Amino acid sequence: MLCRNSSAAGAIQKLPYIMIFKTTHYCWNNCPHCCESAGANMPKKYISSAIIENYIKQAINDPKFSKDLVFTGGEIMSAYKYHNEPNYVKNLLNLALNNGCSVDIKTNAGWTLTPMRNIIFDDMVDVLSAHSISSFRLIPMQVSLSLDRFHPHAMQKNIDFITEMSRRQKNSTCVINISSFGQDTDMIDEMLGKLRKQNNDVHPISVFGGTNNNMSPAPQNDMWSVNGNIILRFSIGTLFDGGRAKNIENAYHTPMPQFSFLTPGNPPKVLMAFDSFGNVTLGENSGKKITVPWRNKDGTPRPLNNIKRDLEKQTAIEEERWIFNETNRRVAQSIKKDINTVLILFKSKKR
């Protein structure tokens, strides 16, 4: 929740923003914790690369754009099987990097267990190689995987992805972010142990590239090197009660409406997520979503400036509504408390 003395709408206007493209809501899995309710029952529909390119090119000229892009889903790699655009994922990654943006591509890596694995690995390595101008140069691209009890065969898929990317890398370094939940952090230790058993060179590294020989601290607090050409990072997230996760005990509840649409940092950044249903949402987890359409009724994309303006307006409305409801709730609580006090006094006088 933003500070009560700040304006949520003002944050959208003044702060830099990240653009997230939820390219599809289709996924091979139907994970019980999915805050997007993505799954195999969702339509095999994708945001076209032309529309994404249109928004990236508009944003590039906006000084408020942080030049950070996220490509996710559903499962974005399902496009290899179900989308009619050839080289869809590869083109999106090149588009981001060619425009000087950093990019994070999120996948559950389920495709590593399918015949599609070779072409997807080839494309990932091609993108890394095309944007590396010197040996083992670190480029602004990250692949994000999930390691938790909810994703089927998560351990196997993570290890397979890491070892295969390491084997194929020739002239660049791949950054892989492993995201987990607090109750699943033991899986990180297990994964690092299994990577070592496969005769991989696995060790923690400092921010400046030195080796950390102390193997005892919690691994999620470090970055790790695998064979000198893979950098592993770990992030421990919160299980929010959005989507199907509302059925999971102890899933964190976000107040309504959701004003927690900022990333940590100085300054923080606004998360602006475009989805395959034609909406732009602030943030991506739970609570009442602040959402406006990114396309017109005829299906054509709306100008980015108009979308941002409408998000500001909608946020201001939701903030005002929340303040009004919260004020009424507190007044009602105060009245109830006063009535209870009077009743207690009345009963004591009767005695």
DRENKOLVEX-199499 format. One line per field, with one value per residue (C-alpha): chain; residue in one letter; x, y, z. Coordinates in steps of 0.1 Angstrom, whole numbers, plus 5000, padded with zeros to 4 digits. Layout:
BEGIN
vonu = [A ...]
marse = [A ...]
east = [X ...]
north = [Y ...]
up = [Z ...]
END
This chain:
BEGIN
vonu = [A A A A A A A A A A A A A A A A A A A A A A A A A A A A A A A A A A A A A A A A A A A A A A A A A A A A A A A A A A A A A A A A A A A A A A A A A A A A A A A A A A A A A A A A A A A A A A A A A A A A A A A A A A A A A A A A A A A A A A A A A A A A A A A A A A A A A A A A A A A A A A A A A A A A A A A A A A A A A A A A A A A A A A A A A A A A A A A A A A A A A A A A A A A A A A A A A A A A A A A A A A A A A A A A A A A A A A A A A A A A A A A A A A A A A A A A A A A A A A A A A A A A A A A A A A A A A A A A A A A A A A A A A A A A A A A A A A A A A A A A A A A A A A A A A A A A A A A A A A A A A A A A A A A A A A A A A A A A A A A A A A A A A A A A A A A A A A A A A A A A A A A A A A A A A A A]
marse = [M L C R N S S A A G A I Q K L P Y I M I F K T T H Y C W N N C P H C C E S A G A N M P K K Y I S S A I I E N Y I K Q A I N D P K F S K D L V F T G G E I M S A Y K Y H N E P N Y V K N L L N L A L N N G C S V D I K T N A G W T L T P M R N I I F D D M V D V L S A H S I S S F R L I P M Q V S L S L D R F H P H A M Q K N I D F I T E M S R R Q K N S T C V I N I S S F G Q D T D M I D E M L G K L R K Q N N D V H P I S V F G G T N N N M S P A P Q N D M W S V N G N I I L R F S I G T L F D G G R A K N I E N A Y H T P M P Q F S F L T P G N P P K V L M A F D S F G N V T L G E N S G K K I T V P W R N K D G T P R P L N N I K R D L E K Q T A I E E E R W I F N E T N R R V A Q S I K K D I N T V L I L F K S K K R]
east = [5000 5013 5019 4985 4998 5008 4987 4986 4976 5005 5029 5018 5023 5057 5075 5093 5074 5081 5061 5050 5035 5014 5016 4990 4969 4973 4996 5002 4998 4969 4988 4967 4986 4984 4974 4965 4943 4963 4960 4951 4914 4924 4923 4954 4955 4986 4993 5008 5044 5033 5012 5040 5065 5041 5040 5077 5084 5060 5075 5111 5104 5088 5114 5093 5099 5125 5135 5127 5105 5090 5076 5055 5022 5005 5034 5050 5068 5035 5036 5061 5032 5000 5008 5009 5037 5070 5099 5075 5095 5129 5116 5103 5136 5156 5131 5137 5175 5177 5158 5183 5159 5167 5144 5132 5115 5095 5088 5079 5103 5078 5088 5122 5103 5089 5103 5102 5132 5159 5144 5137 5172 5187 5167 5176 5213 5211 5196 5223 5251 5237 5239 5273 5302 5329 5336 5312 5298 5268 5239 5207 5186 5174 5154 5131 5121 5099 5111 5082 5059 5031 5048 5049 5084 5099 5132 5138 5129 5151 5181 5176 5173 5204 5226 5215 5220 5254 5264 5252 5267 5297 5303 5279 5267 5231 5215 5188 5165 5150 5119 5104 5082 5094 5082 5100 5135 5148 5144 5171 5197 5185 5188 5224 5234 5221 5238 5271 5265 5264 5300 5291 5313 5288 5299 5285 5300 5300 5284 5318 5326 5348 5342 5325 5340 5316 5289 5269 5246 5212 5218 5190 5211 5238 5244 5258 5280 5275 5304 5315 5288 5256 5247 5219 5200 5173 5142 5118 5083 5050 5021 4992 4956 4948 4934 4933 4956 4925 4918 4952 4955 4977 4979 4986 4956 4962 4939 4914 4919 4955 4977 5008 5018 5054 5086 5112 5140 5150 5129 5104 5089 5053 5043 5022 5010 4994 4975 4961 4925 4931 4936 4964 4966 4987 5006 5001 4990 4958 4933 4909 4927 4931 4926 4919 4917 4947 4926 4896 4863 4875 4906 4931 4957 4951 4979 5001 4996 4959 4963 4985 4961 4931 4951 4958 4921 4910 4935 4923 4887 4897 4918 4890 4865 4889 4894 4856 4849 4878 4865 4830 4844 4863 4833 4811 4838 4839 4801 4800 4826 4807 4775 4792 4807 4773 4757 4784 4778 4741 4743 4767 4743 4714 4733]
north = [5000 5034 5059 5073 5109 5103 5103 5070 5088 5112 5083 5071 5105 5112 5079 5058 5027 4992 4976 4940 4920 4890 4877 4850 4835 4800 4776 4739 4738 4747 4755 4760 4791 4810 4846 4850 4819 4809 4774 4749 4760 4795 4806 4801 4838 4860 4897 4902 4912 4943 4956 4950 4967 4997 5002 4998 5024 5048 5042 5047 5084 5088 5100 5082 5048 5029 5009 4977 4951 4918 4891 4865 4847 4823 4804 4825 4795 4779 4803 4779 4754 4774 4809 4816 4841 4825 4834 4852 4849 4854 4885 4900 4895 4910 4939 4947 4945 4963 4993 4994 4979 4953 4923 4896 4866 4844 4808 4777 4757 4729 4728 4713 4680 4683 4680 4718 4720 4722 4750 4771 4765 4774 4806 4817 4811 4829 4860 4860 4855 4882 4908 4898 4917 4903 4869 4862 4897 4901 4915 4930 4899 4876 4844 4838 4803 4791 4767 4758 4730 4742 4739 4702 4688 4722 4708 4687 4715 4741 4718 4708 4744 4755 4727 4728 4766 4762 4735 4756 4790 4800 4837 4852 4849 4840 4854 4831 4843 4815 4827 4808 4812 4814 4778 4764 4778 4743 4735 4760 4741 4708 4722 4735 4702 4683 4706 4699 4661 4665 4677 4713 4741 4757 4784 4817 4849 4885 4914 4924 4890 4875 4840 4835 4803 4803 4778 4780 4811 4807 4805 4828 4857 4852 4851 4818 4809 4777 4767 4803 4812 4810 4834 4823 4848 4840 4859 4849 4861 4864 4841 4865 4855 4866 4842 4806 4813 4826 4790 4784 4788 4816 4833 4869 4892 4926 4955 4967 4984 4974 5004 4983 4985 4998 4979 4985 5010 5046 5058 5030 5021 5016 4982 4985 4951 4946 4913 4892 4901 4937 4953 4972 4967 4983 4957 4920 4901 4905 4930 4950 4956 4991 4984 5002 4988 4990 4985 5003 4985 4978 4961 4988 4997 5029 5056 5049 5085 5080 5047 5064 5092 5068 5048 5080 5089 5053 5053 5086 5073 5041 5060 5084 5055 5037 5068 5073 5036 5036 5067 5053 5020 5039 5061 5030 5013 5044 5046 5009 5013 5043 5024 4994 5019 5034 4999 4989 5021 5016 4980 4989 5017 4993 4970]
up = [5000 4991 5019 5030 5025 4989 4958 4940 4908 4911 4914 4879 4865 4880 4885 4858 4846 4835 4807 4812 4783 4794 4759 4765 4793 4779 4798 4798 4835 4858 4889 4920 4930 4897 4904 4867 4866 4835 4822 4795 4795 4785 4748 4727 4719 4719 4717 4683 4680 4659 4688 4713 4689 4686 4723 4728 4701 4717 4751 4739 4733 4768 4794 4821 4805 4825 4794 4814 4796 4809 4786 4803 4802 4809 4792 4765 4750 4741 4711 4695 4692 4690 4676 4639 4640 4631 4655 4678 4710 4693 4676 4709 4726 4697 4695 4732 4730 4697 4713 4742 4768 4794 4792 4816 4800 4824 4816 4837 4814 4808 4772 4782 4785 4749 4714 4711 4735 4708 4687 4719 4733 4699 4697 4733 4725 4692 4709 4736 4709 4687 4715 4728 4713 4735 4751 4781 4779 4803 4783 4798 4794 4822 4821 4851 4862 4891 4918 4942 4952 4929 4895 4883 4880 4888 4901 4870 4847 4864 4864 4828 4817 4836 4825 4788 4786 4802 4777 4747 4757 4737 4738 4764 4800 4808 4839 4853 4881 4902 4921 4950 4981 5017 5025 4994 4999 5009 4972 4964 4985 4969 4934 4940 4955 4924 4900 4918 4917 4879 4880 4874 4888 4912 4937 4951 4939 4952 4935 4921 4907 4934 4948 4981 4997 5026 5015 5047 5043 5028 4991 4982 4996 4970 4933 4921 4891 4872 4849 4845 4819 4840 4868 4891 4911 4937 4946 4974 4966 4985 4976 4969 4970 4934 4908 4918 4948 4967 4975 4992 5029 5042 5008 5014 5010 4994 5005 4979 4957 4950 4952 4957 4921 4926 4925 4953 4945 4946 4929 4927 4894 4883 4870 4839 4826 4791 4788 4759 4768 4758 4792 4810 4847 4874 4893 4888 4919 4940 4953 4932 4899 4885 4848 4815 4779 4756 4725 4710 4703 4667 4681 4672 4699 4718 4721 4751 4764 4765 4784 4810 4814 4819 4844 4864 4863 4873 4902 4915 4915 4933 4958 4965 4968 4992 5014 5015 5025 5049 5066 5069 5083 5110 5119 5122 5144 5166 5169 5177 5204 5219 5220 5237 5263 5270 5274 5298 5319 5318 5330 5358 5370 5370 5394]
END
